Amino acid sequence: LWSAHKFISAEPSDGGATCISTLEKRHPHTKQVIAAAETNKDKVEWLKTEFFPPPMVESPVPDAPQYPPPVWEWKPVSNEVMRAAVACMQPYKATYPGSEPNCVSRECADLLILFAGLIFRATNALGHYPSGWAELFILALRKPRKTNYADPAALRPIALSKGFVQWLNTCKNLQCVSEAEIAGILPNNQYG
C-alpha cells in the first residue's frame, strides 16, 4: 500500500522512457564539438540524415527500358509457403507496438493459415496493399562497443513492422528466392 501511495503521489514523469542524449558533431581533426542537437526535433533530423540517404536527383533507370521476358510467372502465396515463412520467424522478436508477436503466429499457424491465406492471396488478386501495412516503427539503438554515443554514427536504426505484414512479406521473399534459384538467375556466390 505504501508503494502504491508513493507511486501515485510522485511528480509526473515520462514513465521511465529512454531518451537519446545530446548528439554532437565533432571536427574530424581537432575533435572539437562544432554542432549539438539537444531538442528531440533536432535529434530526429540528425538521425534521419544519418540513417536514410537523400533521394537521388536523377533516376538511373532509362526512360524506355527494355526488359527481357519474365523467367517465371508469379503465383499466389500457397499454404506451404506460409508454413515455411512462419517457421522462419523468431518467436520473441519485437514487432510494431500493438501488433501481435511472432510467437502467436508460430503457435497458431494451423488456424491462422486458413484465414491469413485468403487475405494474402486477395492482396495479389485485388492488387491492394493496405497503407497501414507499410507503416514502420523505427528505433535508434546503440551500436555495441562504441566509445562515444553522442555521435549519431554510433546509433543504428531498427525497423519494427506489424507481425502479420512481416509474415506476408516473408512469404513473397521466399517465393521470389525459390523461383530465382530454380530459374538459375542468381549468381553462384549469392546466398539466400
N, C-alpha and C positions, 0 to 999 in steps of 0.2 A: 504494500500500500504506500509506503514511504517512497519507493522508486517511482510509482505512478504519479504521486503528487509532485515530486521533483521534476519529472519529465513535463507535466502539464504546466507548471508554473515557471518553467525556464523561458529565457528570451527566445523569440522565434529565430530560426536559422534556416539554412538551405538544406537541412536534413542530412548533413554529412556528405553532400555531393562533392565529388572530387573536382578540383579546378586545376587548370593549367597555369603554372606560374608565369611570371612575366617573361615574354620571349625577347631575345636580344639578337641583333645582327652586329657582328664584330668585323672590324677591318682585318683582311686576311693576313697582313704582315705585322701590324702593331698590336693586334688583338684588343684594341680599344673599342668600346661599345659605341657604335655610330647611330643606332636607332633601337627603340624599345617599343614593344606592344604591351600595354598594360590593361587596356579595356578588352572585354570579350569581343567586341566588334573588330578591333584591330587584330586580335589573335586569329579570328576566323579568316580575315583577309590574308594574313600571312600564311596560314596553313593551307588555304585554297591555292595560293601561288606555289607553295612547296609541293603539295600532293598532286595537283592537276595541271598539266601543261596547257599553255594558251591554245586556242583553236588555230588551225592552220589558216593562213591568209588565202592560200590558193589550194584547191584540191589536186592531188597527184593523179586522179583518175581523168583520162582524156574525155573530151566532150562526147564522142561517139565510140565507145569501146567495143571491140569485137571479142566476144567471149566464145570459147569452144562449146560444143554441145554438152549438156549435162551427162555426167558419168553414171548417175543413179537417179531414180525418182524418189522423192520424199514420200514416206509412208506415215500414217497416223501412229501415235505412240501406242505400243502394244502393252498388254498386261505384263508380259515377260520383261520388257524394258523397264517398266515401272518397278517391278520387284528388284531388278538389278540396281536401279537408281537408289531405291530406299535402303538397300544393303550397303551402299557406299556412304550413306550419311553417318556422320559422327554423332552418336546419340545425345551427348550433353553439350554440344557446341551451341554457343549463343545464337539466338535468332532475333529478328526485329521485335522491339518491345510490343507486347500484346499479341504476339504470334505464338502459335503452338510450337513447343520444342521438337527437335528431330526425334526424340525418343517416343513421342506419341505416334508419329508416322511409322516408325520402325515396329513398335509393339502392336499397332492396329492395322498393319499393312493389308492383311487379307480383307478386312472390312472396307478400308478406305479405297483400295484399288477399284472396287466395284463402282464407287461414286466418282472418285477423282479421275478415273479413266475416261468417263463420259465428259467431264469438264475439260480435261486436257485435249481430248480429240475434238471437242467443239471449238477450242481456240484456233485450231488449224482450219476446220471446216468453215467457220464463220470469218476467219481472218481477223479476229478480235483479241487483243491482249489488253485486259483492263488496266487503266492508267495507274491505279493504286498498287498493282503488282510490281511496277517499275520503281517504286519508292525504296530508297536505301537509307539506313541509319548509319552514319559514318562516325566512328570514334577515332580519336587520336591517342595511340598508345606509345609508351616509351620504348625505344629500341634498347635491347639489353646491353649492358656494359659500356654505355656512353658516359663520358666524363662530364659533359655539360648539357643538361636538359633544358637550358634556356635557349639553346639553338634549335630553330624549327626543324633542321635536318635530323635531329635526334629523336624525332617522333615519326610514327608511321600510321597510315590510315588503315582501319579495319572496317569493312563494309558488312553490315548485318542486313540480310534480306528476310522476307517472310518465308517461313519454313515450307509452306505449300507451294509457293512460287519457285523456291530453290529446287524442289522435287521435280517440277516441270522442266526447269532449265537443265537439270542434270539428265533427265530423260532425253532431251533433244541433243545434248552434248554426247551422250553415249551412242545415240543413233548415228550422229554425224561421224564420229570417230570410227565406229564399226563399219559403216558404209565406205569411208575413205580407205580403211585398211583392206577391205575386200576388193575394192577397185584398184588398189595398189598405187594410189596417188600421193601417199605420204613419203617423204624422203626416208632413206634407210636408217638414218640416225634420229628419226623423230620418235619420241616416246609419248604415248597416250595423250 
